[in-house]
Amino acid sequence: MSDHRGDSGAPGDSGAPGDSGAPGDSGAPGGPAPHGAHGRPGTVAAQWAAFKKSPYLPAVVLTLIVAAAAGLFAGSYTYAMANPTPRSIPTAVVGSPDTPAVKRFTQGMEKALNASLRLTGYPTYGRARRAVDEQEEFAILRARGKGVELDLSSASGATVAQLLAQSGVQVGRATGVDVRIRDVKPLQKGDPRGLALFYISLAAVIIGFVGAIQLSVHARALEPAERIACTAVYALLGGFAIAAVVDWWLGALRLPFTESWLILALTMFTSGMVFTMFNALIGRWAMIPTWGLMVLLGNPSSGGAVSWPLLPSALGLVGRWLPPGGSVNAQHTAVYFGGHQHAFPFLVLAGWSLLSCTVFWIWRHRHPGGRETAPALAGDA
């Protein structure tokens, strides 16, 4: 053994360490830089290919998206809510709108508001009041002696009612028309600005798709039907929690509990399935269209914070067809106009849910996650 070890290290042996360190050998420590293809700096194409495979590409893209989303988020809410401007306010008129006092007052109001009162005549006050309960009109105007009576409905839209009340007093003084203003449908005491319904709908929308995101991250092994079922379960529980906190705990609103709970649950389920649909279609970037549809566009145009007559016309029209608008409208009617509920907001929510579930089910094979079937062992044949 010792003789062989000595022979392997003998001078002149071709395997001697001295030979491996000969000058010019590319493998020698401290030798010159390697030559050949592996030694050349990478081309731009090669560097780009390596960058695309690295974690830096999604990090850079995500950084730019977050910066853009911040600006768009601030811009969308500022555009819709910072300076609400009336364009056309539906107003019921009892009797003839050509009564001198009524005509003088309406002309003064349109000049003061720089907008039109969309007047609709009703033969009786009862018919006009029913139109307000159906949310077809925002105010009722009728002659009263030599003056006028302006009935407002804060529950129909707090911002609209506030604007009409302030302008009505000023116009009455300027035109010499005696104006009596009253609120025939006030907001609840715990919600003097009418924003609570917007906030609970906003919570249902955001928590709805955040829950779906968490399922895709922490419960990837769920099968498609299981994922839909879990979304429905957390929507029911989440909707109950929102309604219970706002009504039972804080006492901010007196809710028709079951109806409000189910509206919130349907909102959460719809929002969660919208994200799940986009996740199946475009994978890890699904948050972008979800955020854009539900938050940047849907929430400012929902009519919850600013009533639709004061929104930019395009937003007021589009918002009713999006899930946040459907949720706010359904909740608003349930709380303040019980017995006058409309099918449209429920059809909007149900339509988006059905569309999202259908798209997800058709493209479920593209959705990240799911359980893989274990390969059969040879001995199991």
C-alpha positions as CSV (number, residue, x, y, z in Angstrom):
1,M,0.0,0.0,0.0
2,S,2.8,2.4,1.0
3,D,4.8,1.6,-2.2
4,H,1.8,2.4,-4.4
5,R,1.2,5.7,-2.7
6,G,4.8,6.7,-3.3
7,D,4.8,5.7,-6.9
8,S,1.7,7.8,-7.6
9,G,3.5,10.9,-6.4
10,A,6.9,10.2,-8.0
11,P,8.5,13.0,-10.0
12,G,7.9,12.7,-13.7
13,D,4.7,10.7,-13.3
14,S,2.1,11.9,-15.8
15,G,-0.5,12.1,-13.0
16,A,1.7,14.2,-10.8
17,P,0.1,17.3,-9.2
18,G,2.8,19.4,-10.8
19,D,1.5,18.6,-14.3
20,S,-2.1,19.5,-13.4
21,G,-0.9,23.0,-12.4
22,A,1.1,23.7,-15.5
23,P,1.0,27.2,-16.9
24,G,-1.8,27.6,-19.4
25,D,-4.0,24.9,-17.9
26,S,-7.5,26.4,-17.7
27,G,-8.4,24.3,-14.7
28,A,-5.5,25.5,-12.5
29,P,-6.3,27.7,-9.5
30,G,-5.1,31.2,-10.2
31,G,-4.5,30.5,-13.9
32,P,-5.6,32.8,-16.7
33,A,-9.4,33.3,-17.5
34,P,-11.0,30.3,-19.3
35,H,-11.2,30.4,-23.0
36,G,-14.0,29.2,-25.4
37,A,-17.8,29.5,-25.5
38,H,-18.2,29.2,-21.7
39,G,-15.8,32.0,-21.0
40,R,-17.5,34.7,-23.2
41,P,-19.8,37.2,-21.7
42,G,-23.5,36.3,-22.3
43,T,-25.3,38.0,-25.2
44,V,-28.3,40.3,-24.6
45,A,-30.7,37.5,-25.6
46,A,-29.0,35.1,-23.1
47,Q,-29.1,37.6,-20.3
48,W,-32.8,38.3,-21.0
49,A,-33.6,34.6,-21.0
50,A,-31.8,34.2,-17.7
51,F,-33.7,37.3,-16.3
52,K,-37.1,35.8,-17.3
53,K,-36.3,32.6,-15.4
54,S,-35.2,34.5,-12.3
55,P,-37.5,35.9,-9.6
56,Y,-36.6,39.4,-10.5
57,L,-38.9,39.6,-13.5
58,P,-42.2,39.1,-11.5
59,A,-40.7,41.3,-8.8
60,V,-40.1,44.2,-11.2
61,V,-43.5,43.7,-12.9
62,L,-45.3,43.6,-9.5
63,T,-43.5,46.8,-8.4
64,L,-44.7,48.7,-11.5
65,I,-48.2,47.3,-11.1
66,V,-48.5,48.3,-7.4
67,A,-47.3,51.8,-8.3
68,A,-49.8,52.1,-11.1
69,A,-52.6,50.7,-9.0
70,A,-51.9,53.2,-6.2
71,G,-52.4,56.1,-8.6
72,L,-55.4,54.6,-10.3
73,F,-57.0,53.8,-6.9
74,A,-56.7,57.4,-5.8
75,G,-57.7,58.7,-9.2
76,S,-60.8,56.6,-9.5
77,Y,-62.2,57.5,-6.1
78,T,-61.3,61.2,-6.5
79,Y,-62.9,61.4,-9.9
80,A,-66.1,59.9,-8.6
81,M,-66.4,61.4,-5.1
82,A,-64.3,64.5,-4.6
83,N,-66.5,66.9,-6.4
84,P,-70.0,65.3,-7.0
85,T,-71.8,67.4,-9.6
86,P,-75.5,67.0,-10.4
87,R,-76.6,66.5,-14.0
88,S,-80.2,65.4,-13.9
89,I,-82.2,64.8,-10.7
90,P,-85.4,62.9,-10.9
91,T,-88.1,65.0,-9.2
92,A,-91.8,64.3,-8.8
93,V,-94.2,67.2,-9.2
94,V,-97.7,66.9,-7.8
95,G,-100.2,68.7,-10.1
96,S,-99.0,71.1,-12.8
97,P,-95.4,72.1,-13.1
98,D,-96.6,75.4,-14.6
99,T,-97.9,76.8,-11.3
100,P,-96.2,80.2,-11.0
101,A,-94.4,79.5,-7.7
102,V,-93.4,76.0,-8.8
103,K,-92.1,77.2,-12.2
104,R,-90.1,80.1,-10.6
105,F,-88.6,77.8,-8.0
106,T,-87.6,75.1,-10.5
107,Q,-86.0,77.6,-12.8
108,G,-84.1,79.0,-9.9
109,M,-83.0,75.5,-8.7
110,E,-81.7,74.6,-12.2
111,K,-79.7,77.8,-12.4
112,A,-78.3,77.3,-8.9
113,L,-77.4,73.7,-9.5
114,N,-76.3,74.2,-13.0
115,A,-78.3,71.0,-13.7
116,S,-81.8,70.0,-14.7
117,L,-84.5,68.8,-12.5
118,R,-86.1,65.9,-14.4
119,L,-89.7,66.7,-13.6
120,T,-92.4,64.0,-13.8
121,G,-96.0,65.0,-13.0
122,Y,-98.2,62.9,-10.7
123,P,-101.9,63.4,-10.1
124,T,-101.7,62.8,-6.4
125,Y,-99.2,63.1,-3.6
126,G,-99.7,59.4,-2.8
127,R,-98.6,58.4,-6.3
128,A,-95.6,60.6,-6.1
129,R,-94.7,59.2,-2.7
130,R,-94.9,55.7,-4.0
131,A,-92.5,56.6,-6.8
132,V,-90.0,57.8,-4.2
133,D,-90.4,54.4,-2.3
134,E,-89.8,52.7,-5.7
135,Q,-86.6,54.8,-6.0
136,E,-87.8,56.3,-9.2
137,E,-87.8,59.8,-7.8
138,F,-85.5,61.6,-5.4
139,A,-87.8,64.5,-4.3
140,I,-91.4,65.6,-4.4
141,L,-92.3,69.2,-5.3
142,R,-95.8,70.7,-5.0
143,A,-97.4,74.1,-4.7
144,R,-98.4,75.2,-1.1
145,G,-100.4,78.5,-1.2
146,K,-98.1,81.0,-2.8
147,G,-95.0,79.0,-2.0
148,V,-93.8,75.4,-2.6
149,E,-93.2,72.3,-0.5
150,L,-90.1,70.3,-1.3
151,D,-90.1,66.8,0.2
152,L,-86.7,65.1,0.2
153,S,-85.6,61.5,0.8
154,S,-82.2,61.2,2.4
155,A,-82.6,57.4,2.3
156,S,-82.7,57.6,-1.5
157,G,-79.4,59.5,-1.6
158,A,-77.9,61.5,1.3
159,T,-75.7,63.6,-1.0
160,V,-78.6,64.5,-3.3
161,A,-80.9,65.4,-0.4
162,Q,-78.2,67.6,1.2
163,L,-77.6,69.4,-2.1
164,L,-81.3,70.0,-2.7
165,A,-81.9,71.2,0.8
166,Q,-79.0,73.7,0.8
167,S,-79.9,75.0,-2.7
168,G,-83.6,75.1,-2.0
169,V,-83.2,77.5,0.9
170,Q,-80.9,79.8,-1.1
171,V,-83.2,79.8,-4.2
172,G,-86.3,80.5,-2.1
173,R,-84.7,83.6,-0.7
174,A,-83.4,84.7,-4.1
175,T,-86.7,84.2,-5.9
176,G,-89.0,85.3,-3.1
177,V,-90.7,81.9,-3.0
178,D,-91.7,80.6,0.4
179,V,-90.1,77.1,0.5
180,R,-90.9,74.5,3.1
181,I,-88.4,71.6,3.1
182,R,-88.9,68.3,5.0
183,D,-87.2,64.9,4.9
184,V,-89.9,62.3,4.4
185,K,-87.5,59.3,4.4
186,P,-84.6,60.1,6.8
187,L,-81.5,58.0,7.4
188,Q,-81.1,56.0,10.6
189,K,-79.6,57.7,13.5
190,G,-76.5,55.5,13.5
191,D,-75.8,56.3,9.9
192,P,-76.4,60.1,9.5
193,R,-74.3,60.3,6.3
194,G,-75.6,57.2,4.7
195,L,-72.2,55.6,4.3
196,A,-72.7,52.5,6.5
197,L,-74.3,50.4,3.7
198,F,-71.4,51.3,1.4
199,Y,-68.9,50.2,4.0
200,I,-70.5,46.9,4.7
201,S,-70.8,46.2,0.9
202,L,-67.2,47.2,0.4
203,A,-66.1,44.8,3.2
204,A,-68.0,42.0,1.5
205,V,-66.4,42.7,-1.9
206,I,-62.8,42.9,-0.6
207,I,-62.9,40.1,1.9
208,G,-64.7,38.0,-0.8
209,F,-61.8,38.0,-3.2
210,V,-59.1,38.1,-0.5
211,G,-60.6,34.8,0.8
212,A,-60.4,33.3,-2.7
213,I,-56.7,34.4,-2.9
214,Q,-56.0,32.7,0.4
215,L,-57.7,29.5,-0.7
216,S,-55.5,29.5,-3.8
217,V,-52.4,29.9,-1.7
218,H,-53.1,27.8,1.4
219,A,-55.5,25.2,0.0
220,R,-54.2,24.6,-3.4
221,A,-55.1,20.9,-3.2
222,L,-58.8,21.6,-3.3
223,E,-60.6,20.2,-6.3
224,P,-62.8,22.6,-8.4
225,A,-66.1,21.6,-6.7
226,E,-64.5,21.8,-3.3
227,R,-63.2,25.2,-4.0
228,I,-66.6,26.5,-5.0
229,A,-68.1,24.9,-1.9
230,C,-65.5,26.5,0.4
231,T,-66.1,29.9,-1.2
232,A,-69.8,29.5,-0.5
233,V,-69.2,28.5,3.1
234,Y,-66.9,31.4,4.0
235,A,-69.2,33.8,2.2
236,L,-72.1,32.7,4.4
237,L,-70.1,32.9,7.6
238,G,-68.5,36.2,6.5
239,G,-71.8,37.8,5.6
240,F,-73.3,36.8,9.0
241,A,-70.3,38.2,10.8
242,I,-70.6,41.6,9.0
243,A,-74.3,41.9,9.6
244,A,-73.9,40.8,13.3
245,V,-71.1,43.3,14.0
246,V,-72.9,46.3,12.4
247,D,-76.4,45.5,13.8
248,W,-76.0,43.5,17.0
249,W,-72.7,44.7,18.3
250,L,-72.3,48.3,17.1
251,G,-76.0,49.1,16.7
252,A,-75.1,51.4,13.7
253,L,-77.9,50.0,11.5
254,R,-81.2,48.2,12.1
255,L,-80.9,45.6,9.4
256,P,-83.6,43.2,8.1
257,F,-81.1,40.7,9.3
258,T,-81.8,37.6,7.2
259,E,-82.1,39.6,4.0
260,S,-79.1,41.7,4.6
261,W,-77.0,38.7,5.6
262,L,-77.9,36.8,2.4
263,I,-77.1,39.9,0.3
264,L,-73.7,40.2,1.9
265,A,-73.1,36.4,1.5
266,L,-74.0,36.6,-2.2
267,T,-71.7,39.6,-2.6
268,M,-68.8,37.8,-1.0
269,F,-69.4,34.6,-3.0
270,T,-69.6,36.6,-6.3
271,S,-66.4,38.5,-5.5
272,G,-64.5,35.3,-4.6
273,M,-65.6,33.5,-7.7
274,V,-64.7,36.5,-9.9
275,F,-61.1,36.1,-8.7
276,T,-61.2,32.4,-9.1
277,M,-62.4,32.8,-12.7
278,F,-59.5,35.2,-13.5
279,N,-57.1,32.8,-11.7
280,A,-58.1,30.0,-14.0
281,L,-57.8,32.2,-17.1
282,I,-54.6,34.1,-16.4
283,G,-53.0,32.5,-13.4
284,R,-50.9,34.5,-10.9
285,W,-51.8,37.9,-12.4
286,A,-55.6,37.4,-11.6
287,M,-55.5,40.1,-9.0
288,I,-55.1,42.8,-11.6
289,P,-58.5,42.4,-13.4
290,T,-60.2,41.5,-10.1
291,W,-58.9,44.7,-8.4
292,G,-59.8,46.7,-11.5
293,L,-63.3,45.4,-11.9
294,M,-64.3,45.2,-8.2
295,V,-62.4,48.1,-6.6
296,L,-61.2,50.6,-9.1
297,L,-64.4,50.6,-11.2
298,G,-67.1,48.8,-9.2
299,N,-66.9,50.5,-5.8
300,P,-66.7,54.2,-6.8
301,S,-69.6,53.7,-9.3
302,S,-71.8,51.7,-6.9
303,G,-73.8,54.7,-5.7
304,G,-73.0,53.9,-2.1
305,A,-70.8,56.9,-1.2
306,V,-72.2,59.3,-3.9
307,S,-75.7,58.8,-5.3
308,W,-75.8,58.1,-9.0
309,P,-77.4,61.4,-10.1
310,L,-74.2,63.1,-8.8
311,L,-71.8,60.6,-10.4
312,P,-70.2,61.1,-13.8
313,S,-72.8,59.8,-16.2
314,A,-70.8,56.9,-17.5
315,L,-70.0,55.6,-14.0
316,G,-73.6,56.0,-12.9
317,L,-74.7,53.8,-15.9
318,V,-72.0,51.1,-15.6
319,G,-72.0,50.8,-11.9
320,R,-75.4,49.3,-11.7
321,W,-74.3,46.3,-13.8
322,L,-71.3,45.5,-11.6
323,P,-71.3,43.4,-8.4
324,P,-70.6,46.3,-5.9
325,G,-73.4,48.3,-7.4
326,G,-75.8,45.4,-7.3
327,S,-74.8,44.8,-3.6
328,V,-75.3,48.4,-2.6
329,N,-78.6,48.7,-4.4
330,A,-80.0,45.5,-3.0
331,Q,-78.9,46.4,0.6
332,H,-80.1,49.9,0.3
333,T,-83.6,48.8,-0.7
334,A,-83.7,46.1,1.9
335,V,-82.9,48.5,4.8
336,Y,-84.8,51.7,3.8
337,F,-87.5,50.6,1.3
338,G,-88.7,47.3,2.6
339,G,-91.5,45.9,0.5
340,H,-90.2,47.6,-2.6
341,Q,-87.3,45.3,-3.4
342,H,-86.3,45.0,-7.0
343,A,-85.0,41.9,-8.8
344,F,-82.4,43.7,-10.9
345,P,-79.6,43.9,-8.3
346,F,-80.0,40.3,-7.4
347,L,-79.9,39.4,-11.1
348,V,-76.6,41.3,-11.4
349,L,-75.0,39.4,-8.5
350,A,-76.4,36.1,-9.6
351,G,-75.3,36.7,-13.2
352,W,-71.7,37.5,-12.2
353,S,-71.7,34.4,-10.0
354,L,-73.0,32.1,-12.7
355,L,-70.6,33.5,-15.3
356,S,-67.6,33.1,-12.9
357,C,-68.5,29.6,-11.9
358,T,-69.1,28.6,-15.5
359,V,-65.8,30.0,-16.8
360,F,-63.9,28.4,-13.9
361,W,-65.6,25.1,-14.4
362,I,-64.8,25.0,-18.1
363,W,-61.2,26.0,-17.6
364,R,-60.7,24.3,-14.3
365,H,-57.8,22.3,-15.6
366,R,-55.8,25.5,-15.9
367,H,-56.5,26.6,-12.3
368,P,-53.4,26.3,-10.1
369,G,-53.7,23.5,-7.6
370,G,-55.8,20.4,-7.3
371,R,-54.7,17.0,-6.1
372,E,-52.6,14.9,-8.4
373,T,-53.5,11.3,-8.9
374,A,-50.8,9.0,-7.6
375,P,-49.3,6.7,-10.3
376,A,-50.3,3.1,-10.0
377,L,-47.5,0.8,-8.7
378,A,-46.3,-2.1,-11.0
379,G,-47.3,-4.6,-8.4
380,D,-50.9,-3.4,-8.3
381,A,-51.7,-4.7,-11.8
